[in-house]
Amino acid sequence: MIHTIKIEQMYHERILSGQKTFEVRKNDRDYQVGDSLDFICSDGKTPLRGPRYSIVYVHSGLGMNPEYVVLGIKPD
């Protein structure tokens, strides 16, 4: 499944540089390993160019709010 999600540009730049390899999200989409992420700027107007990302790890629990997950991501 491909998820199109909003992200602030400064965080997207960190993902593009390889500095940020994870994303914390409310798990309202039932994210699964093997799903893909496409990012759009949180203002909804600015297109963000970059690769599609694959979810390689989904973490939940261990003191986290049960509605949220940490997604390990890598460029496709």
Backbone torsions as a table, in degrees:
resi	resn	phi	psi	omega
1	MET	NA	143.3	177.3
2	ILE	-106.2	125.4	178.3
3	HIS	-107.4	126.6	173.5
4	THR	-100.4	116.3	-174.2
5	ILE	-128.6	151.3	179.1
6	LYS	-83.1	146.8	178.3
7	ILE	-151.1	146.7	175.5
8	GLU	-71.6	144.6	-173.7
9	GLN	-57.8	-38.9	-178.0
10	MET	-63.0	-34.9	178.1
11	TYR	-74.4	-35.9	177.6
12	HIS	-63.1	-40.1	178.3
13	GLU	-61.9	-37.5	178.0
14	ARG	-68.4	-35.3	175.8
15	ILE	-66.4	-45.8	-179.7
16	LEU	-60.0	-37.1	-179.0
17	SER	-75.2	-13.5	-177.5
18	GLY	90.2	-2.5	179.9
19	GLN	-69.6	-34.5	-177.9
20	LYS	-114.0	118.2	-176.6
21	THR	-117.6	21.9	-178.5
22	PHE	-146.2	164.4	175.8
23	GLU	-145.6	132.4	176.6
24	VAL	-97.9	126.4	-175.1
25	ARG	-141.9	151.1	168.7
26	LYS	-68.2	134.1	-175.4
27	ASN	-87.1	59.1	179.3
28	ASP	-92.1	4.6	-178.5
29	ARG	-123.1	6.7	-178.7
30	ASP	53.3	54.7	179.9
31	TYR	-57.5	139.0	-179.4
32	GLN	-134.5	150.6	172.3
33	VAL	-56.7	134.5	-178.6
34	GLY	99.2	-18.2	174.4
35	ASP	-69.0	163.5	179.6
36	SER	-118.8	153.3	178.5
37	LEU	-121.1	132.5	167.7
38	ASP	-115.5	132.4	-177.5
39	PHE	-102.1	142.1	169.2
40	ILE	-127.6	150.7	-178.6
41	CYS	-62.0	142.4	-175.3
42	SER	-63.3	-17.2	176.4
43	ASP	-78.3	-8.0	177.2
44	GLY	75.3	-0.1	-175.6
45	LYS	-116.6	-34.4	-174.6
46	THR	-85.8	115.3	177.7
47	PRO	-71.8	141.3	177.3
48	LEU	-109.8	122.1	179.5
49	ARG	-93.2	136.3	179.2
50	GLY	167.5	174.9	-178.3
51	PRO	-73.0	164.0	168.8
52	ARG	-78.0	148.3	-179.1
53	TYR	-115.1	142.7	176.2
54	SER	-99.0	142.7	172.7
55	ILE	-83.9	120.1	-178.0
56	VAL	-107.8	-11.2	-179.4
57	TYR	-157.8	139.3	175.5
58	VAL	-125.0	121.2	-179.4
59	HIS	-116.0	135.6	174.5
60	SER	-146.1	168.4	178.4
61	GLY	83.4	-159.0	179.4
62	LEU	50.3	53.0	176.6
63	GLY	87.2	-6.0	178.1
64	MET	-78.6	154.3	171.4
65	ASN	-57.7	128.3	-175.6
66	PRO	-63.8	-12.3	178.2
67	GLU	-84.8	-6.9	-173.9
68	TYR	-117.3	156.5	175.8
69	VAL	-136.2	157.2	170.3
70	VAL	-106.4	126.1	-178.8
71	LEU	-104.7	120.9	169.7
72	GLY	-80.1	128.4	-175.5
73	ILE	-128.8	155.2	174.1
74	LYS	-146.7	150.4	179.1
75	PRO	-65.0	144.0	175.2
76	ASP	-70.8	NA	NA
